[in-house]
Amino acid sequence: MWKAVEAAYQAGVEIMKIYETEMEVEYKEDQSPLTIADKTSHSIIVQALKQMTPKWPVLSEEGSEITYEERAGWEDFWLVDPIDGTKEFIKKNGEFTVNIAHMKNNKPEAGIIYAPALDTLYYGDKQNGAFTLKQFSKHMGRLTSLDELLKQAEQLPASHKSTDKIRVVASRSHLSEETKAFIEELKSDGSIVETISAGSSLKLCLIAEGSADYYPRYAPTMEWDTGAGQAIVESAGGRVLTATEQEPLAYNKENLRNPWFLARR
């Protein structure tokens, strides 16, 4: 996984070069934005992953035209979002991430989330647990393995002061009426609810950290938006379950859109 961490970091370095310029924005058929940074990040990550694990296919947002018939039998594969939070990237508020997940039998086995503007890395796998390392660029020059990274990183969930508030993290760009209703339901028994706004997969990272208690996502997402974050949340002892059936999110479906879900500590 260390090479995948390096790929996320290198993609982040190139993303930040573009972030600091005036960028052109294209729009896909679904009207979601696309920048040269998305394409550059995709290219860097896919090239690195194919060198590391030549037999593992890559399913990326910027390469998602692979047919279901072709990918239905995949066992190990990479699930990649070159930039999660492109809208936040365009707004230049820093709340965007690079997401790489190792999927095994259509379940998140390990996840990497790097927030380039915040220079913070999140990592999680079933064997080692979940970790975060801030000011990550300062560590890169002397790290050569995953073991070394985990020795330097802080294990999650982090130690936070107890609070009498219920902390709900919500999307900065996609706050639906259903999410508002969830928050109001929490308040109905007199509980004090604090709403935290965040963009991209950072919302799932806040759950893994223990900085938030719930992340209701009652609005559209795709599998590459959540694979890495779910791996990190679950490695930290949390859950990411569908809103109706209360089952873990399924991956590599024929339709790559996620159902509504609720992440919790």
Accessible surface in RSA format (square Angstrom, percent):
REM  Atomic radii and reference values for relative SASA: ProtOr
REM  Chains: A
REM  Algorithm: Lee & Richards
REM  Probe-radius: 1.40
REM  Slices: 20
REM RES _ NUM      All-atoms   Total-Side   Main-Chain    Non-polar    All polar
REM                ABS   REL    ABS   REL    ABS   REL    ABS   REL    ABS   REL
RES MET A   1    57.91  30.0  22.57  14.9  35.35  84.2  19.44  16.5  38.47  51.0
RES TRP A   2    23.21   9.3  21.45  10.4   1.76   4.1  19.10  10.2   4.11   6.7
RES LYS A   3   118.26  57.7 115.89  71.1   2.37   5.6  68.21  61.4  50.05  53.3
RES ALA A   4     0.00   0.0   0.00   0.0   0.00   0.0   0.00   0.0   0.00   0.0
RES VAL A   5     0.00   0.0   0.00   0.0   0.00   0.0   0.00   0.0   0.00   0.0
RES GLU A   6    47.02  27.0  47.02  35.6   0.00   0.0  11.71  22.7  35.31  28.8
RES ALA A   7     3.90   3.6   0.00   0.0   3.90   8.9   3.60   5.1   0.30   0.8
RES ALA A   8     0.00   0.0   0.00   0.0   0.00   0.0   0.00   0.0   0.00   0.0
RES TYR A   9    29.28  13.7  29.28  16.7   0.00   0.0   8.66   6.5  20.63  25.4
RES GLN A  10    85.41  47.8  85.41  62.4   0.00   0.0  29.79  63.4  55.62  42.2
RES ALA A  11     0.00   0.0   0.00   0.0   0.00   0.0   0.00   0.0   0.00   0.0
RES GLY A  12     0.33   0.4   0.00   N/A   0.33   0.4   0.33   0.9   0.00   0.0
RES VAL A  13    49.49  32.6  43.36  39.3   6.13  14.8  47.87  41.6   1.62   4.4
RES GLU A  14    51.75  29.7  51.45  38.9   0.30   0.7  11.09  21.4  40.66  33.2
RES ILE A  15     0.10   0.1   0.10   0.1   0.00   0.0   0.10   0.1   0.00   0.0
RES MET A  16    42.84  22.2  42.67  28.2   0.17   0.4  42.84  36.4   0.00   0.0
RES LYS A  17   120.10  58.6 110.47  67.8   9.63  22.9  74.65  67.2  45.44  48.4
RES ILE A  18    28.76  16.4  27.25  20.3   1.51   3.6  28.76  20.7   0.00   0.0
RES TYR A  19    27.56  12.9  26.90  15.3   0.66   1.7  20.39  15.3   7.17   8.8
RES GLU A  20   133.40  76.6  98.21  74.3  35.19  83.8  40.74  78.8  92.66  75.7
RES THR A  21    69.31  49.3  62.10  63.0   7.21  17.2  62.88  84.5   6.43   9.7
RES GLU A  22   169.19  97.1 141.71 107.2  27.48  65.4  66.89 129.4 102.30  83.5
RES MET A  23    35.17  18.2   7.01   4.6  28.16  67.0  12.16  10.3  23.01  30.5
RES GLU A  24   153.08  87.9 142.11 107.5  10.98  26.1  60.09 116.2  92.99  75.9
RES VAL A  25    48.08  31.6  20.70  18.7  27.38  66.0  20.70  18.0  27.38  74.3
RES GLU A  26    88.46  50.8  82.54  62.4   5.93  14.1  39.68  76.7  48.79  39.8
RES TYR A  27   134.88  63.0 102.68  58.4  32.20  83.8  66.69  50.1  68.20  84.1
RES LYS A  28    53.02  25.9  42.10  25.8  10.92  26.0  45.83  41.3   7.19   7.7
RES GLU A  29   181.85 104.4 148.40 112.3  33.45  79.6  69.93 135.3 111.92  91.4
RES ASP A  30   110.81  77.6  77.59  77.2  33.23  78.6  50.61 119.1  60.20  60.0
RES GLN A  31   126.43  70.7 114.74  83.9  11.70  27.9  53.18 113.2  73.26  55.6
RES SER A  32    32.22  27.2  29.04  38.8   3.19   7.3  31.09  66.2   1.13   1.6
RES PRO A  33    12.93   9.4   9.01   8.2   3.93  14.3   9.01   7.4   3.93  24.4
RES LEU A  34    21.43  11.9  21.43  15.3   0.00   0.0  21.43  15.1   0.00   0.0
RES THR A  35     1.46   1.0   0.00   0.0   1.46   3.5   1.46   2.0   0.00   0.0
RES ILE A  36    94.00  53.5  89.28  66.5   4.72  11.4  89.95  64.8   4.05  11.0
RES ALA A  37     0.00   0.0   0.00   0.0   0.00   0.0   0.00   0.0   0.00   0.0
RES ASP A  38     1.59   1.1   1.59   1.6   0.00   0.0   0.00   0.0   1.59   1.6
RES LYS A  39    83.01  40.5  77.21  47.4   5.80  13.8  49.47  44.5  33.55  35.7
RES THR A  40    38.00  27.0  33.07  33.5   4.93  11.8  26.81  36.0  11.20  16.9
RES SER A  41     0.00   0.0   0.00   0.0   0.00   0.0   0.00   0.0   0.00   0.0
RES HIS A  42    40.59  22.2  40.59  28.2   0.00   0.0  21.25  21.9  19.34  22.5
RES SER A  43    63.61  53.8  56.84  75.9   6.77  15.6  27.85  59.3  35.76  50.1
RES ILE A  44    43.21  24.6  38.55  28.7   4.65  11.2  41.39  29.8   1.82   4.9
RES ILE A  45     0.00   0.0   0.00   0.0   0.00   0.0   0.00   0.0   0.00   0.0
RES VAL A  46    25.04  16.5  25.04  22.7   0.00   0.0  25.04  21.8   0.00   0.0
RES GLN A  47   113.15  63.3 105.78  77.3   7.37  17.5  35.01  74.5  78.13  59.3
RES ALA A  48    28.63  26.3  22.25  34.3   6.38  14.5  25.13  35.4   3.50   9.3
RES LEU A  49     0.47   0.3   0.24   0.2   0.23   0.6   0.34   0.2   0.14   0.4
RES LYS A  50    99.49  48.5  94.52  58.0   4.97  11.8  65.06  58.6  34.43  36.7
RES GLN A  51   133.12  74.4 104.45  76.3  28.67  68.3  45.31  96.4  87.81  66.6
RES MET A  52    54.65  28.3  23.81  15.8  30.83  73.4  28.20  24.0  26.45  35.0
RES THR A  53    25.81  18.4  22.19  22.5   3.62   8.6  25.81  34.7   0.00   0.0
RES PRO A  54   103.93  75.7  78.53  71.6  25.40  92.3  80.02  66.1  23.91 148.6
RES LYS A  55   193.75  94.5 164.82 101.1  28.94  68.9 115.21 103.7  78.54  83.7
RES TRP A  56    65.42  26.3  63.90  30.9   1.53   3.6  44.52  23.7  20.90  33.9
RES PRO A  57    33.99  24.8  28.55  26.0   5.44  19.8  33.52  27.7   0.47   2.9
RES VAL A  58    13.52   8.9   3.38   3.1  10.14  24.4   3.38   2.9  10.14  27.5
RES LEU A  59     0.03   0.0   0.03   0.0   0.00   0.0   0.03   0.0   0.00   0.0
RES SER A  60     1.19   1.0   1.00   1.3   0.19   0.4   1.00   2.1   0.19   0.3
RES GLU A  61    39.78  22.8  32.50  24.6   7.29  17.3   2.40   4.6  37.39  30.5
RES GLU A  62    41.92  24.1  13.99  10.6  27.93  66.5  10.89  21.1  31.03  25.3
RES GLY A  63    13.16  16.2   0.00   N/A  13.16  16.2   9.97  27.3   3.20   7.2
RES SER A  64    41.61  35.2  26.94  36.0  14.67  33.8   1.83   3.9  39.77  55.7
RES GLU A  65   143.15  82.2 115.36  87.3  27.79  66.2  77.71 150.3  65.44  53.4
RES ILE A  66    39.95  22.7  29.33  21.8  10.62  25.6  33.65  24.2   6.30  17.1
RES THR A  67    75.47  53.7  68.54  69.5   6.92  16.5  68.23  91.6   7.24  10.9
RES TYR A  68    78.54  36.7  73.35  41.7   5.20  13.5  33.06  24.8  45.49  56.1
RES GLU A  69   139.48  80.1 113.18  85.6  26.29  62.6  70.33 136.0  69.15  56.5
RES GLU A  70   114.74  65.9  90.66  68.6  24.08  57.3  40.32  78.0  74.42  60.8
RES ARG A  71     6.61   2.8   6.61   3.4   0.00   0.0   0.00   0.0   6.61   4.0
RES ALA A  72    48.54  44.6  27.19  42.0  21.36  48.6  28.19  39.7  20.36  53.9
RES GLY A  73    67.40  83.1   0.00   N/A  67.40  83.1  43.18 118.5  24.22  54.2
RES TRP A  74    36.28  14.6  24.93  12.1  11.35  26.6  20.60  11.0  15.68  25.4
RES GLU A  75   117.94  67.7 113.34  85.7   4.59  10.9  27.68  53.5  90.25  73.7
RES ASP A  76    27.93  19.6  22.31  22.2   5.63  13.3   2.45   5.8  25.48  25.4
RES PHE A  77     0.10   0.1   0.10   0.1   0.00   0.0   0.10   0.1   0.00   0.0
RES TRP A  78     2.45   1.0   2.45   1.2   0.00   0.0   2.45   1.3   0.00   0.0
RES LEU A  79     3.08   1.7   0.74   0.5   2.34   5.9   0.74   0.5   2.34   6.3
RES VAL A  80     0.00   0.0   0.00   0.0   0.00   0.0   0.00   0.0   0.00   0.0
RES ASP A  81     0.93   0.6   0.85   0.8   0.08   0.2   0.00   0.0   0.93   0.9
RES PRO A  82     0.05   0.0   0.05   0.0   0.00   0.0   0.05   0.0   0.00   0.0
RES ILE A  83     1.98   1.1   0.05   0.0   1.92   4.6   0.05   0.0   1.92   5.2
RES ASP A  84    13.73   9.6  13.20  13.1   0.53   1.3   0.53   1.2  13.20  13.2
RES GLY A  85    17.19  21.2   0.00   N/A  17.19  21.2  11.87  32.6   5.32  11.9
RES THR A  86    16.55  11.8  12.44  12.6   4.11   9.8   6.21   8.3  10.34  15.6
RES LYS A  87    87.00  42.4  84.40  51.8   2.60   6.2  48.27  43.5  38.73  41.3
RES GLU A  88     4.96   2.8   4.96   3.8   0.00   0.0   0.61   1.2   4.36   3.6
RES PHE A  89     0.00   0.0   0.00   0.0   0.00   0.0   0.00   0.0   0.00   0.0
RES ILE A  90    56.92  32.4  43.19  32.2  13.73  33.1  43.22  31.1  13.71  37.2
RES LYS A  91   120.21  58.6  88.17  54.1  32.03  76.3  75.49  67.9  44.72  47.6
RES LYS A  92    85.89  41.9  63.22  38.8  22.67  54.0  50.42  45.4  35.46  37.8
RES ASN A  93    59.27  40.9  30.14  29.1  29.13  70.2  37.01  89.1  22.26  21.5
RES GLY A  94     5.71   7.0   0.00   N/A   5.71   7.0   5.71  15.7   0.00   0.0
RES GLU A  95    30.57  17.5  30.57  23.1   0.00   0.0   6.28  12.1  24.29  19.8
RES PHE A  96     0.12   0.1   0.12   0.1   0.00   0.0   0.12   0.1   0.00   0.0
RES THR A  97     0.08   0.1   0.00   0.0   0.08   0.2   0.03   0.0   0.05   0.1
RES VAL A  98     0.09   0.1   0.09   0.1   0.00   0.0   0.09   0.1   0.00   0.0
RES ASN A  99     1.36   0.9   1.36   1.3   0.00   0.0   1.10   2.6   0.26   0.3
RES ILE A 100     0.00   0.0   0.00   0.0   0.00   0.0   0.00   0.0   0.00   0.0
RES ALA A 101     0.29   0.3   0.29   0.4   0.00   0.0   0.29   0.4   0.00   0.0
RES HIS A 102    20.46  11.2  20.46  14.2   0.00   0.0  13.99  14.4   6.47   7.5
RES MET A 103     0.00   0.0   0.00   0.0   0.00   0.0   0.00   0.0   0.00   0.0
RES LYS A 104    86.32  42.1  82.72  50.8   3.60   8.6  51.24  46.1  35.08  37.4
RES ASN A 105    93.46  64.5  79.84  77.2  13.63  32.8  27.65  66.5  65.82  63.6
RES ASN A 106    48.40  33.4  45.67  44.1   2.73   6.6   9.65  23.2  38.75  37.5
RES LYS A 107   130.14  63.5 130.04  79.8   0.10   0.2  72.57  65.3  57.57  61.3
RES PRO A 108     5.70   4.2   4.47   4.1   1.23   4.5   4.47   3.7   1.23   7.7
RES GLU A 109    51.36  29.5  50.61  38.3   0.75   1.8  10.86  21.0  40.50  33.1
RES ALA A 110     3.09   2.8   3.09   4.8   0.00   0.0   3.09   4.3   0.00   0.0
RES GLY A 111     0.00   0.0   0.00   N/A   0.00   0.0   0.00   0.0   0.00   0.0
RES ILE A 112     0.00   0.0   0.00   0.0   0.00   0.0   0.00   0.0   0.00   0.0
RES ILE A 113     0.00   0.0   0.00   0.0   0.00   0.0   0.00   0.0   0.00   0.0
RES TYR A 114     7.18   3.4   7.18   4.1   0.00   0.0   0.56   0.4   6.61   8.2
RES ALA A 115     0.00   0.0   0.00   0.0   0.00   0.0   0.00   0.0   0.00   0.0
RES PRO A 116     9.41   6.9   0.53   0.5   8.88  32.3   0.75   0.6   8.65  53.8
RES ALA A 117    37.43  34.4   7.18  11.1  30.25  68.8   7.81  11.0  29.62  78.5
RES LEU A 118    89.52  49.9  68.78  49.2  20.74  52.1  73.89  51.9  15.64  42.1
RES ASP A 119    30.97  21.7  30.97  30.8   0.00   0.0  21.88  51.5   9.09   9.1
RES THR A 120     9.27   6.6   9.27   9.4   0.00   0.0   2.21   3.0   7.06  10.7
RES LEU A 121     2.39   1.3   2.33   1.7   0.06   0.1   2.33   1.6   0.06   0.2
RES TYR A 122    11.14   5.2  11.09   6.3   0.04   0.1   0.21   0.2  10.93  13.5
RES TYR A 123     1.89   0.9   1.75   1.0   0.14   0.4   1.15   0.9   0.74   0.9
RES GLY A 124     0.00   0.0   0.00   N/A   0.00   0.0   0.00   0.0   0.00   0.0
RES ASP A 125    14.30  10.0  14.28  14.2   0.02   0.0   9.06  21.3   5.23   5.2
RES LYS A 126   126.58  61.8  92.76  56.9  33.81  80.5  68.46  61.6  58.12  61.9
RES GLN A 127   168.51  94.2 131.10  95.8  37.41  89.1  46.50  99.0 122.00  92.5
RES ASN A 128    57.00  39.3  39.63  38.3  17.37  41.8   7.35  17.7  49.64  48.0
RES GLY A 129    12.79  15.8   0.00   N/A  12.79  15.8  11.63  31.9   1.16   2.6
RES ALA A 130     0.08   0.1   0.00   0.0   0.08   0.2   0.00   0.0   0.08   0.2
RES PHE A 131    20.24  10.1  19.94  12.4   0.30   0.8  20.02  12.1   0.22   0.6
RES THR A 132     5.48   3.9   3.07   3.1   2.40   5.7   4.43   6.0   1.04   1.6
RES LEU A 133    14.02   7.8  12.30   8.8   1.72   4.3  13.82   9.7   0.20   0.5
RES LYS A 134   114.24  55.7 107.09  65.7   7.15  17.0  89.49  80.6  24.75  26.4
RES GLN A 135   100.47  56.2  99.57  72.8   0.90   2.1  26.14  55.6  74.33  56.4
RES PHE A 136     0.00   0.0   0.00   0.0   0.00   0.0   0.00   0.0   0.00   0.0
RES SER A 137    48.82  41.3  34.79  46.4  14.03  32.3  19.34  41.2  29.48  41.3
RES LYS A 138   135.60  66.2 117.24  71.9  18.36  43.7  86.43  77.8  49.17  52.4
RES HIS A 139    28.15  15.4  28.15  19.6   0.00   0.0  15.94  16.4  12.21  14.2
RES MET A 140    25.44  13.2  18.17  12.0   7.27  17.3  18.17  15.4   7.27   9.6
RES GLY A 141    81.01  99.9   0.00   N/A  81.01  99.9  45.38 124.5  35.63  79.8
RES ARG A 142   154.02  64.7 131.17  66.9  22.85  54.4  69.87  95.5  84.15  51.0
RES LEU A 143    11.49   6.4   4.68   3.3   6.81  17.1   4.68   3.3   6.81  18.3
RES THR A 144    97.58  69.4  78.93  80.0  18.65  44.4  67.11  90.1  30.46  46.1
RES SER A 145    37.83  32.0  36.80  49.1   1.03   2.4  33.55  71.4   4.28   6.0
RES LEU A 146    29.59  16.5  27.43  19.6   2.17   5.4  27.43  19.3   2.17   5.8
RES ASP A 147    96.96  67.9  93.19  92.8   3.77   8.9  20.78  48.9  76.18  76.0
RES GLU A 148    65.22  37.4  63.53  48.1   1.69   4.0  28.45  55.0  36.77  30.0
RES LEU A 149     1.32   0.7   1.32   0.9   0.00   0.0   1.32   0.9   0.00   0.0
RES LEU A 150    21.89  12.2  15.03  10.7   6.86  17.3  15.34  10.8   6.55  17.6
RES LYS A 151   167.86  81.9 131.51  80.7  36.35  86.5  86.21  77.6  81.65  87.0
RES GLN A 152    95.77  53.6  72.35  52.9  23.42  55.8   3.99   8.5  91.78  69.6
RES ALA A 153    16.64  15.3   1.40   2.2  15.23  34.7   1.75   2.5  14.89  39.4
RES GLU A 154    88.59  50.9  79.38  60.1   9.21  21.9  43.07  83.3  45.52  37.2
RES GLN A 155   103.39  57.8  92.33  67.5  11.06  26.3  29.47  62.7  73.93  56.1
RES LEU A 156     6.72   3.7   0.22   0.2   6.50  16.3   0.81   0.6   5.91  15.9
RES PRO A 157    69.35  50.5  51.92  47.3  17.43  63.4  51.92  42.9  17.43 108.3
RES ALA A 158    18.56  17.1  10.01  15.4   8.55  19.5  12.03  16.9   6.53  17.3
RES SER A 159   117.67  99.4  80.63 107.6  37.04  85.3  53.16 113.2  64.51  90.4
RES HIS A 160    87.32  47.7  56.53  39.3  30.79  78.8  40.83  42.1  46.49  54.1
RES LYS A 161   194.80  95.0 173.26 106.3  21.53  51.3 123.61 111.3  71.19  75.8
RES SER A 162   118.39 100.0  82.72 110.4  35.67  82.2  56.30 119.9  62.09  87.0
RES THR A 163    63.62  45.3  30.53  30.9  33.09  78.9  31.13  41.8  32.50  49.1
RES ASP A 164   119.83  83.9  87.41  87.0  32.42  76.7  50.26 118.3  69.57  69.4
RES LYS A 165    88.70  43.3  81.97  50.3   6.73  16.0  32.03  28.8  56.66  60.4
RES ILE A 166    41.56  23.6  41.08  30.6   0.47   1.1  41.56  29.9   0.00   0.0
RES ARG A 167    26.80  11.3  26.80  13.7   0.00   0.0  10.03  13.7  16.77  10.2
RES VAL A 168     0.00   0.0   0.00   0.0   0.00   0.0   0.00   0.0   0.00   0.0
RES VAL A 169     0.00   0.0   0.00   0.0   0.00   0.0   0.00   0.0   0.00   0.0
RES ALA A 170     1.54   1.4   1.40   2.2   0.13   0.3   1.54   2.2   0.00   0.0
RES SER A 171    10.13   8.6   3.79   5.1   6.34  14.6   1.52   3.2   8.61  12.1
RES ARG A 172   108.10  45.4  80.88  41.2  27.23  64.8  28.40  38.8  79.70  48.3
RES SER A 173    35.77  30.2   5.01   6.7  30.77  70.9  12.06  25.7  23.71  33.2
RES HIS A 174    73.49  40.2  61.67  42.9  11.83  30.3  37.80  39.0  35.70  41.5
RES LEU A 175    80.62  44.9  55.11  39.4  25.51  64.1  55.40  38.9  25.22  67.9
RES SER A 176    22.86  19.3  13.22  17.6   9.64  22.2  22.86  48.7   0.00   0.0
RES GLU A 177   120.57  69.2 114.08  86.3   6.49  15.5  61.56 119.1  59.01  48.2
RES GLU A 178    73.19  42.0  68.03  51.5   5.16  12.3  26.62  51.5  46.57  38.0
RES THR A 179     4.05   2.9   4.05   4.1   0.00   0.0   1.70   2.3   2.35   3.5
RES LYS A 180    89.33  43.6  87.44  53.6   1.89   4.5  47.68  42.9  41.65  44.4
RES ALA A 181    60.28  55.4  49.53  76.4  10.75  24.5  55.82  78.6   4.46  11.8
RES PHE A 182    28.56  14.3  24.60  15.2   3.96  10.3  27.86  16.9   0.70   2.0
RES ILE A 183    13.21   7.5  13.21   9.8   0.00   0.0  13.21   9.5   0.00   0.0
RES GLU A 184   101.85  58.5  96.47  73.0   5.38  12.8  45.03  87.1  56.81  46.4
RES GLU A 185   125.15  71.9 114.33  86.5  10.82  25.8  41.88  81.0  83.27  68.0
RES LEU A 186    32.62  18.2  27.78  19.9   4.85  12.2  31.48  22.1   1.14   3.1
RES LYS A 187    88.40  43.1  78.03  47.9  10.37  24.7  35.67  32.1  52.73  56.2
RES SER A 188    94.01  79.4  50.89  67.9  43.12  99.3  46.69  99.4  47.32  66.3
RES ASP A 189   117.14  82.1  77.16  76.8  39.98  94.5  48.49 114.1  68.65  68.5
RES GLY A 190    63.79  78.7   0.00   N/A  63.79  78.7  37.85 103.9  25.94  58.1
RES SER A 191    35.90  30.3  18.96  25.3  16.94  39.0  12.77  27.2  23.12  32.4
RES ILE A 192    95.21  54.2  89.86  66.9   5.34  12.9  93.89  67.6   1.32   3.6
RES VAL A 193    19.96  13.1   0.00   0.0  19.96  48.1   0.00   0.0  19.96  54.1
RES GLU A 194    71.29  40.9  66.31  50.2   4.98  11.9  20.76  40.2  50.53  41.3
RES THR A 195    67.23  47.8  38.92  39.5  28.31  67.5  29.04  39.0  38.19  57.7
RES ILE A 196    44.54  25.3  41.10  30.6   3.44   8.3  44.54  32.1   0.00   0.0
RES SER A 197    54.64  46.2  40.02  53.4  14.62  33.7  10.74  22.9  43.90  61.5
RES ALA A 198     6.13   5.6   6.13   9.5   0.00   0.0   6.13   8.6   0.00   0.0
RES GLY A 199     1.11   1.4   0.00   N/A   1.11   1.4   1.11   3.1   0.00   0.0
RES SER A 200    13.82  11.7   0.00   0.0  13.82  31.8   7.72  16.4   6.10   8.5
RES SER A 201     3.47   2.9   0.01   0.0   3.46   8.0   3.46   7.4   0.01   0.0
RES LEU A 202    14.62   8.1  14.49  10.4   0.13   0.3  14.49  10.2   0.13   0.4
RES LYS A 203     6.16   3.0   6.16   3.8   0.00   0.0   0.83   0.7   5.34   5.7
RES LEU A 204     3.52   2.0   3.30   2.4   0.22   0.5   3.52   2.5   0.00   0.0
RES CYS A 205     0.96   0.7   0.50   0.6   0.46   1.1   0.69   1.7   0.27   0.3
RES LEU A 206    35.78  19.9  35.78  25.6   0.00   0.0  35.78  25.1   0.00   0.0
RES ILE A 207     3.93   2.2   0.31   0.2   3.62   8.7   0.31   0.2   3.62   9.8
RES ALA A 208     1.78   1.6   0.00   0.0   1.78   4.0   1.45   2.0   0.33   0.9
RES GLU A 209    19.15  11.0  19.15  14.5   0.00   0.0   4.80   9.3  14.35  11.7
RES GLY A 210     0.16   0.2   0.00   N/A   0.16   0.2   0.16   0.4   0.00   0.0
RES SER A 211    22.62  19.1  18.67  24.9   3.94   9.1  14.32  30.5   8.30  11.6
RES ALA A 212     0.00   0.0   0.00   0.0   0.00   0.0   0.00   0.0   0.00   0.0
RES ASP A 213    29.31  20.5  27.71  27.6   1.60   3.8  12.10  28.5  17.21  17.2
RES TYR A 214    39.29  18.3  39.29  22.4   0.00   0.0  10.38   7.8  28.92  35.6
RES TYR A 215     7.76   3.6   7.76   4.4   0.00   0.0   2.60   2.0   5.15   6.4
RES PRO A 216     2.62   1.9   0.00   0.0   2.62   9.5   0.00   0.0   2.62  16.3
RES ARG A 217    17.01   7.1  16.91   8.6   0.11   0.3   2.74   3.7  14.28   8.7
RES TYR A 218    28.28  13.2  26.59  15.1   1.68   4.4  14.07  10.6  14.21  17.5
RES ALA A 219    11.39  10.5   7.53  11.6   3.86   8.8   9.93  14.0   1.46   3.9
RES PRO A 220    83.28  60.7  72.50  66.1  10.78  39.2  75.68  62.5   7.60  47.2
RES THR A 221    11.23   8.0   7.09   7.2   4.14   9.9  10.66  14.3   0.57   0.9
RES MET A 222    49.92  25.9  49.92  33.0   0.00   0.0  45.37  38.6   4.54   6.0
RES GLU A 223     0.06   0.0   0.06   0.0   0.00   0.0   0.00   0.0   0.06   0.1
RES TRP A 224    15.86   6.4  13.56   6.6   2.29   5.4  12.45   6.6   3.41   5.5
RES ASP A 225    30.44  21.3  27.47  27.3   2.97   7.0   8.80  20.7  21.64  21.6
RES THR A 226     2.65   1.9   2.61   2.6   0.05   0.1   2.65   3.6   0.00   0.0
RES GLY A 227     0.30   0.4   0.00   N/A   0.30   0.4   0.30   0.8   0.00   0.0
RES ALA A 228     2.14   2.0   0.60   0.9   1.54   3.5   0.60   0.9   1.54   4.1
RES GLY A 229     0.61   0.7   0.00   N/A   0.61   0.7   0.47   1.3   0.14   0.3
RES GLN A 230     1.90   1.1   1.90   1.4   0.00   0.0   0.00   0.0   1.90   1.4
RES ALA A 231     2.73   2.5   0.36   0.6   2.36   5.4   2.19   3.1   0.54   1.4
RES ILE A 232     0.70   0.4   0.70   0.5   0.00   0.0   0.70   0.5   0.00   0.0
RES VAL A 233     0.36   0.2   0.28   0.3   0.08   0.2   0.28   0.2   0.08   0.2
RES GLU A 234    56.00  32.1  38.90  29.4  17.10  40.7  21.06  40.7  34.94  28.5
RES SER A 235    23.31  19.7   1.44   1.9  21.87  50.4   6.66  14.2  16.64  23.3
RES ALA A 236    14.79  13.6   1.61   2.5  13.19  30.0   4.41   6.2  10.38  27.5
RES GLY A 237    63.95  78.9   0.00   N/A  63.95  78.9  36.81 101.0  27.14  60.8
RES GLY A 238     6.77   8.3   0.00   N/A   6.77   8.3   2.68   7.4   4.09   9.2
RES ARG A 239   116.78  49.0 116.78  59.5   0.00   0.0  36.75  50.2  80.03  48.5
RES VAL A 240     0.15   0.1   0.05   0.0   0.10   0.2   0.05   0.0   0.10   0.3
RES LEU A 241    20.20  11.2  20.20  14.5   0.00   0.0  20.20  14.2   0.00   0.0
RES THR A 242    11.28   8.0  11.28  11.4   0.00   0.0  11.28  15.2   0.00   0.0
RES ALA A 243    30.64  28.2   8.52  13.2  22.12  50.3  10.10  14.2  20.54  54.4
RES THR A 244   112.24  79.8  82.20  83.3  30.04  71.6  78.44 105.4  33.80  51.1
RES GLU A 245   116.89  67.1  94.92  71.8  21.97  52.3  55.10 106.6  61.79  50.4
RES GLN A 246    93.96  52.5  81.14  59.3  12.82  30.5  46.95  99.9  47.01  35.7
RES GLU A 247   100.35  57.6 100.35  75.9   0.00   0.0  32.68  63.2  67.67  55.2
RES PRO A 248    65.03  47.4  55.83  50.9   9.19  33.4  55.83  46.1   9.19  57.1
RES LEU A 249     5.89   3.3   0.00   0.0   5.89  14.8   0.00   0.0   5.89  15.8
RES ALA A 250    55.01  50.6  47.14  72.7   7.87  17.9  52.59  74.1   2.41   6.4
RES TYR A 251     5.91   2.8   0.00   0.0   5.91  15.4   0.00   0.0   5.91   7.3
RES ASN A 252     5.77   4.0   0.40   0.4   5.37  12.9   0.00   0.0   5.77   5.6
RES LYS A 253    55.02  26.8  48.32  29.6   6.70  15.9  55.02  49.5   0.00   0.0
RES GLU A 254   123.75  71.0 106.49  80.6  17.26  41.1  31.13  60.2  92.61  75.6
RES ASN A 255   100.61  69.4  92.83  89.7   7.78  18.7  38.12  91.8  62.49  60.4
RES LEU A 256    16.70   9.3  13.58   9.7   3.13   7.9  13.58   9.5   3.13   8.4
RES ARG A 257   122.08  51.3 115.31  58.8   6.77  16.1  35.96  49.2  86.12  52.2
RES ASN A 258     6.87   4.7   0.00   0.0   6.87  16.5   0.37   0.9   6.50   6.3
RES PRO A 259    59.81  43.6  46.06  42.0  13.75  50.0  58.31  48.1   1.50   9.3
RES TRP A 260   109.83  44.1 104.93  50.8   4.90  11.5  90.19  48.1  19.64  31.9
RES PHE A 261     0.82   0.4   0.82   0.5   0.00   0.0   0.82   0.5   0.00   0.0
RES LEU A 262    21.66  12.1  20.43  14.6   1.23   3.1  20.43  14.3   1.23   3.3
RES ALA A 263     0.00   0.0   0.00   0.0   0.00   0.0   0.00   0.0   0.00   0.0
RES ARG A 264   101.29  42.5 101.29  51.6   0.00   0.0  16.23  22.2  85.06  51.6
RES ARG A 265   125.42  52.7  88.28  45.0  37.14  88.4  34.88  47.7  90.54  54.9
END  Absolute sums over single chains surface
CHAIN  1 A    12340.4       9887.9       2452.5       6373.7       5966.7
END  Absolute sums over all chains
TOTAL         12340.4       9887.9       2452.5       6373.7       5966.7
